Amino acid sequence: MSNQVLFKINGTEITENDVIIRLKNKGEYKKALVEVIELTALKQVAAEQGVSVTADELQSYSEKKRQELGLFSVAETEKYFTNIGINVDQWAEHLENELLESKAKDKLFTDNDVNQYYEQNKLLYSVVSLSRIVVEDQDTAEEIVSQAGEGEDFSELARDNSIDSATAEKGGYLGVIKRGTLPPDIENRIFASSKDSIVGPFKENGRFTVYKINEQSVDKLDEKLRKEILDGLYAYWKQNFMASVKIERA
């Protein structure tokens, strides 16, 4: 283990060992070690698949990252490096690793893989536009369900009865909700219901809620969702791959 002196504070030396011990005490050393192991394994896979990063790609990516960080001059870049404790070579290595991982994802999973996953799991990407009424007791909630079922305007019922001030003034409009946002029992009922359905009442946080489904749709497979799916496929692959990696202590 290196005991190189990194800094001196009023004459007191700070060594690499001091930093490593600090990381271990904070529980961060193991995380960093796992990241190094994963990166090493990834580089091996990339090499086997012929994936590499060219100098032009690295230069272009470096410029992009600098722009994102607001580093528009050499002086600003050098100050940034000093603040986070790295040098130019370490910056370049970090960016090269990011690029390598990105290219490895594209090599491992094609557009067709992403499309297929999306088609097979469309229910995961269902969204609903919801309005909600919140009241203190079950009897009031059931009366609202009855009134809405008889054709009374839900938004007016919300303005007149809901104790949720944030949504009441908007006629109960809650927003567009994805799966995983609401409690499972409520979510399952809502996503199994059709447009214009009144769903509830439910007991939530000591109060009672009634929902109206305004619209139903499925998220389109845009670039953002495509990246989300690709990242998920890669994370699942990496988990399984790392389970098969042979790791030996020196």
C-alpha positions as CSV (number, residue, x, y, z in Angstrom):
1,M,0.0,0.0,0.0
2,S,1.4,3.4,-1.0
3,N,2.2,5.9,1.6
4,Q,2.9,8.8,-0.7
5,V,2.5,12.2,0.8
6,L,-0.4,14.1,-0.9
7,F,-0.5,17.3,1.1
8,K,1.0,19.1,4.0
9,I,-1.2,21.1,6.4
10,N,0.8,23.5,8.5
11,G,3.7,21.0,8.2
12,T,1.6,17.9,8.9
13,E,1.8,15.3,6.2
14,I,-1.4,13.8,4.7
15,T,-0.6,10.5,3.0
16,E,-2.5,8.1,0.7
17,N,-2.8,5.7,3.6
18,D,-4.6,8.5,5.6
19,V,-7.1,8.9,2.8
20,I,-7.7,5.1,2.4
21,I,-8.3,4.7,6.1
22,R,-10.8,7.6,6.0
23,L,-12.6,6.0,3.1
24,K,-12.8,2.7,5.0
25,N,-14.1,4.3,8.1
26,K,-16.8,6.0,6.1
27,G,-17.7,2.8,4.3
28,E,-16.8,4.2,0.9
29,Y,-13.6,2.2,0.3
30,K,-15.5,-1.0,-0.6
31,K,-17.8,0.9,-3.0
32,A,-14.7,2.3,-4.8
33,L,-13.1,-1.1,-4.9
34,V,-16.2,-2.6,-6.5
35,E,-16.2,0.1,-9.1
36,V,-12.6,-0.6,-10.0
37,I,-13.3,-4.3,-10.3
38,E,-16.4,-3.7,-12.5
39,L,-14.4,-1.3,-14.7
40,T,-11.6,-3.8,-15.2
41,A,-14.0,-6.5,-16.1
42,L,-15.8,-4.1,-18.5
43,K,-12.5,-3.3,-20.2
44,Q,-11.9,-7.0,-20.7
45,V,-15.3,-7.5,-22.3
46,A,-14.8,-4.4,-24.5
47,A,-11.5,-5.7,-25.7
48,E,-13.0,-9.1,-26.6
49,Q,-15.7,-7.3,-28.6
50,G,-13.3,-5.0,-30.4
51,V,-14.7,-1.9,-28.6
52,S,-12.3,1.0,-28.2
53,V,-12.3,4.8,-27.9
54,T,-10.4,6.8,-30.6
55,A,-8.5,10.0,-29.8
56,D,-11.0,12.0,-31.8
57,E,-13.9,10.6,-29.9
58,L,-12.2,11.3,-26.6
59,Q,-11.4,14.9,-27.7
60,S,-15.0,15.5,-28.8
61,Y,-16.4,14.0,-25.7
62,S,-14.1,16.1,-23.5
63,E,-15.2,19.3,-25.2
64,K,-18.8,18.3,-24.7
65,K,-18.3,17.7,-21.0
66,R,-16.4,20.9,-20.5
67,Q,-19.3,22.8,-22.1
68,E,-21.8,21.1,-19.9
69,L,-19.7,22.0,-16.8
70,G,-19.3,25.6,-18.0
71,L,-15.5,25.3,-18.4
72,F,-14.9,27.6,-21.4
73,S,-11.2,28.4,-20.8
74,V,-8.0,26.6,-19.9
75,A,-7.9,28.5,-16.6
76,E,-11.4,27.5,-15.7
77,T,-10.7,23.9,-16.5
78,E,-7.4,23.9,-14.5
79,K,-9.3,25.4,-11.5
80,Y,-12.0,22.7,-11.8
81,F,-9.3,20.0,-11.8
82,T,-7.6,21.5,-8.7
83,N,-10.9,21.7,-6.9
84,I,-11.8,18.1,-7.4
85,G,-8.2,16.8,-7.0
86,I,-7.4,15.4,-10.4
87,N,-5.1,16.1,-13.3
88,V,-5.5,16.1,-17.0
89,D,-4.5,12.5,-17.4
90,Q,-7.0,11.4,-14.8
91,W,-9.8,13.4,-16.4
92,A,-9.0,11.9,-19.8
93,E,-9.0,8.4,-18.2
94,H,-12.4,9.0,-16.5
95,L,-14.0,10.2,-19.8
96,E,-12.5,7.4,-21.7
97,N,-14.1,4.9,-19.3
98,E,-17.4,6.6,-19.6
99,L,-17.2,6.4,-23.4
100,L,-16.1,2.8,-23.3
101,E,-19.1,1.9,-21.2
102,S,-21.4,3.7,-23.5
103,K,-20.0,2.0,-26.6
104,A,-20.1,-1.3,-24.9
105,K,-23.9,-0.9,-24.2
106,D,-24.5,-0.2,-27.8
107,K,-22.5,-3.2,-28.8
108,L,-24.2,-5.5,-26.4
109,F,-27.8,-4.3,-27.1
110,T,-29.1,-3.2,-30.5
111,D,-32.0,-0.9,-31.2
112,N,-34.0,-4.0,-31.9
113,D,-33.4,-5.3,-28.4
114,V,-34.7,-2.0,-27.0
115,N,-37.7,-2.1,-29.2
116,Q,-38.5,-5.7,-28.3
117,Y,-38.2,-4.9,-24.6
118,Y,-40.5,-1.9,-25.0
119,E,-43.2,-3.9,-26.9
120,Q,-43.1,-6.8,-24.4
121,N,-43.4,-4.5,-21.4
122,K,-45.7,-1.7,-22.5
123,L,-47.7,-2.0,-19.4
124,L,-44.7,-0.7,-17.5
125,Y,-44.9,2.6,-19.5
126,S,-48.6,3.2,-19.0
127,V,-49.5,6.7,-17.7
128,V,-52.7,8.2,-16.5
129,S,-53.9,11.7,-16.1
130,L,-55.6,11.9,-12.7
131,S,-57.8,14.1,-10.6
132,R,-58.3,13.5,-6.9
133,I,-60.6,14.5,-4.1
134,V,-59.4,14.2,-0.5
135,V,-61.9,14.2,2.4
136,E,-61.8,13.5,6.1
137,D,-64.3,10.6,6.4
138,Q,-65.4,7.5,4.4
139,D,-69.1,8.6,4.3
140,T,-68.3,11.8,2.5
141,A,-66.0,9.9,0.1
142,E,-68.7,7.4,-0.7
143,E,-71.2,10.2,-1.2
144,I,-68.8,11.9,-3.7
145,V,-68.4,8.6,-5.6
146,S,-72.2,8.4,-5.8
147,Q,-72.6,12.0,-7.0
148,A,-69.8,11.6,-9.6
149,G,-71.4,8.4,-10.8
150,E,-74.7,10.2,-11.3
151,G,-73.0,12.7,-13.6
152,E,-72.0,15.6,-11.3
153,D,-68.9,17.4,-12.5
154,F,-65.8,16.0,-10.7
155,S,-63.9,19.2,-10.8
156,E,-66.7,21.1,-9.1
157,L,-67.0,18.3,-6.5
158,A,-63.3,18.7,-5.9
159,R,-63.5,22.5,-5.5
160,D,-66.4,22.2,-3.1
161,N,-65.2,19.2,-1.0
162,S,-61.5,18.4,-1.3
163,I,-59.4,19.4,1.7
164,D,-56.2,19.2,-0.5
165,S,-55.8,22.9,-1.2
166,A,-53.0,22.2,-3.7
167,T,-55.3,20.3,-6.1
168,A,-58.8,21.6,-5.0
169,E,-58.4,24.9,-6.7
170,K,-57.4,23.1,-9.9
171,G,-60.6,21.0,-9.8
172,G,-58.7,18.2,-8.2
173,Y,-56.2,17.8,-11.1
174,L,-53.3,15.8,-9.8
175,G,-51.2,15.4,-12.9
176,V,-49.9,12.6,-15.2
177,I,-48.9,9.6,-13.1
178,K,-46.6,6.8,-14.0
179,R,-46.6,3.3,-12.5
180,G,-44.7,3.2,-9.2
181,T,-45.9,6.5,-8.0
182,L,-49.0,5.5,-6.0
183,P,-49.4,2.8,-3.3
184,P,-49.7,-0.6,-5.1
185,D,-53.3,-1.4,-4.2
186,I,-54.5,2.0,-5.5
187,E,-52.2,1.9,-8.5
188,N,-53.5,-1.5,-9.6
189,R,-57.1,-0.4,-9.4
190,I,-56.4,2.8,-11.3
191,F,-54.4,1.2,-14.1
192,A,-57.0,-1.5,-14.5
193,S,-59.8,1.0,-15.0
194,S,-60.9,2.9,-18.1
195,K,-61.0,6.5,-19.0
196,D,-63.5,8.6,-17.1
197,S,-63.8,6.0,-14.3
198,I,-64.3,7.1,-10.7
199,V,-62.1,4.9,-8.5
200,G,-62.2,4.7,-4.7
201,P,-62.7,5.6,-2.0
202,F,-59.3,4.6,-0.6
203,K,-57.9,5.2,2.9
204,E,-54.6,7.1,2.6
205,N,-52.7,8.7,5.5
206,G,-55.7,8.7,7.7
207,R,-57.9,10.4,5.1
208,F,-60.1,9.2,2.2
209,T,-59.4,9.7,-1.5
210,V,-61.4,9.4,-4.7
211,Y,-59.8,9.5,-8.1
212,K,-61.0,10.2,-11.6
213,I,-59.1,8.9,-14.7
214,N,-59.0,11.8,-17.2
215,E,-56.8,10.2,-19.9
216,Q,-54.8,7.0,-20.4
217,S,-51.8,6.6,-22.7
218,V,-48.5,4.8,-23.0
219,D,-45.1,6.7,-23.0
220,K,-43.7,6.9,-26.5
221,L,-40.4,5.3,-27.2
222,D,-38.4,8.5,-27.5
223,E,-34.7,9.0,-27.0
224,K,-35.1,9.5,-23.2
225,L,-37.1,6.3,-22.7
226,R,-34.8,4.4,-25.1
227,K,-31.8,5.4,-23.0
228,E,-33.7,4.4,-19.8
229,I,-34.4,0.9,-21.2
230,L,-30.9,0.5,-22.5
231,D,-29.4,1.5,-19.1
232,G,-31.8,-1.1,-17.5
233,L,-30.8,-3.9,-19.8
234,Y,-27.1,-3.1,-19.3
235,A,-27.5,-3.0,-15.5
236,Y,-29.2,-6.4,-15.5
237,W,-26.5,-7.8,-17.8
238,K,-23.7,-6.3,-15.7
239,Q,-25.2,-7.8,-12.5
240,N,-25.2,-11.3,-14.1
241,F,-21.8,-10.8,-15.7
242,M,-20.2,-9.7,-12.5
243,A,-21.6,-12.8,-10.7
244,S,-19.7,-14.9,-13.1
245,V,-16.4,-13.0,-12.9
246,K,-13.5,-14.8,-11.2
247,I,-12.0,-12.5,-8.6
248,E,-8.9,-13.5,-6.8
249,R,-7.3,-11.7,-3.8
250,A,-3.6,-11.0,-4.3
